[in-house]
Amino acid sequence: MSREIRLVGAIAVRPAILALIPEFEAATGYAVAARWELNPIVKQQIEASVPFDLVVINPNLVADLAAQGKLEVASQVSFGRIAMGVAARAGGQPLDLGSVAAFERTLQAAASIAYANEGTSGSYFIGLLEQLGIANEVRPKLVPTSGGQTAAAVARGEAELAVIPVSSILAAAPDVVLAGRFPSELQSYIDFAVGISTGARDAKAARVLSAFLTSAASDEVLAAKGLERR
C-alpha cells in the first residue's frame, strides 16, 4: 500500500494542519502530500476527478461530495471551526472592534479593505456589509484578492485592513497582526469537516490521518493556530 497520503484542504485550515503533519509523519511513517485551495475550488477539483485521499473543507461541501459518491459517507467527521477576524499591519494603531457600532466605524474609516472574493469568508463579509447597511459606503474601498493572498495584501501595503479567518491572520505574523475578532453579534464561524475519498489509494492510511487530525490530542496545537473544536 502507498505510504503517501494525498490531502487536499481549504486554505483557512492550512496553518493548523501543517503544524500537525510533522508529528503525524514521525509517529506513523506515512508521508502527507498536501495541496490547498479555497473551499469551492477544492469541491470543483474533486468533482472533476482530481485524485486525492482525504479532504478538509466546509461540512456542506463534504456532505454534497459524499452524496455524489466521491467520499465515503461514513467517513464524514467534524474537524473544527475558525472565527472571522480583522487583520492590520504590525505596529499600527489599535483598532476598536469591541461592539457592532465600533466595528462599523472601523470599516468606514479604513482607506481599503482586502477580502477573499471567491472564498467562504468573502461571501459572508459582503453579505454582512449589506446587513449593516454600509455596503454602498464600504464597497468602493474593497480590494478583492485570490486565495491565500488576503493577509499578504495588508503586508504589502495594498490594503489597510483585511477580513479573513483568524487562522490566516495568525499565519501572516509578524508583518500582519490580528487586530481583533468580529463582535460576537456579527461573528460567523467557518466550519470544517473531514472526508475520505471513495477512490483512496490506501483508505486505511487515510482513516489513520483523519483520526489523528480529529483527536483531542491535537486540540492544543489547533487552538494555537486559530481553529476551535466545537
VENBEL-V179445 format. One record per helix or strand. SS is the DSSP state (A for helix, B for strand). FROM is the first residue (numbers start at 1). LEN is the number of residues. If there is no record, write none. Layout:
ss=SS from=FROM len=LEN
ss=SS from=FROM len=LEN
//
This chain:
ss=B from=4 len=7
ss=A from=11 len=18
ss=B from=31 len=7
ss=A from=39 len=9
ss=B from=54 len=4
ss=A from=59 len=9
ss=B from=71 len=1
ss=A from=73 len=3
ss=B from=77 len=6
ss=B from=84 len=6
ss=A from=100 len=10
ss=B from=113 len=4
ss=A from=120 len=13
ss=A from=135 len=7
ss=B from=142 len=4
ss=A from=150 len=6
ss=B from=161 len=5
ss=A from=166 len=6
ss=B from=176 len=6
ss=B from=190 len=8
ss=A from=203 len=11
ss=A from=216 len=9
ss=B from=227 len=2
//
